[in-house]
Amino acid sequence: MKTIKLGNSQLEKSAVALGIMRMVRLDSQNATKVLEVIHDKGINFILNCQIKCNTKNLFLEVV
């Protein structure tokens, strides 16, 4: 998985994010499966954004 350095820190995030705003619709078993799969794929960037979140600014760095 491609990673992107997070600001001036030594932390890195995956270039792909998982948006979980609507995961509340899943039961806990299926939500756990989703999180396990993304973890196995190396995705460590989880976006928990309300409807009014300005995603345009969040994804400029990723794209």
N, C-alpha and C positions, 0 to 999 in steps of 0.2 A: 504494500500500500504506500503510495506517495504521501509524504508528510510535508507540512509547512511549519516553519519556525514561528512560534507565538511571540510576537513583539520582540523585545530585546532580551527575553529570558532564554533559558536553555530548554524550555518546554517545546514539544512538537505536537501538532494535531494532525489528524488525517486530512487529506485534501477533500474527502467526501464526508458529508455530515448526514446524520439521521435526524429528520424532523419528527418529533414525538408528540406534537400537539394533539393529534387525534388517537393516540395509543390508548387513551382512556376507554375507548370502545372495545378493546381486546380484554379477554379474561386474563388472569394472572399467568396461566400456563402458556398461552400464546405470546403474551408480552415478553415472558422470560425467554421463549424460543427466539424471538426477534433479537433480543439483546445478546444472546449467546452467539447467534449467527454473525452479527456485526462485529462482535469481539473477535471471533475466529478469523474474520476477514481483515482485521487490523484497523477497524474504524473506532476511533476514540473521541470523536467530535459529535456530541449529541446536542441538538438544538431544541430547547424547550421554550417555545415562543408563543406568546398570546397572539390573538388575531391582529392586534395593532402593531405588532413588531415590525420594524423597518428592515426587512430581509435584504433589500437592495444593497445597503451598506455592509451587511454581514457577509455577503457572498462575493463582493468585489475582489477580496483577497484570494478566495478559493478558486474562482474561475480563471 
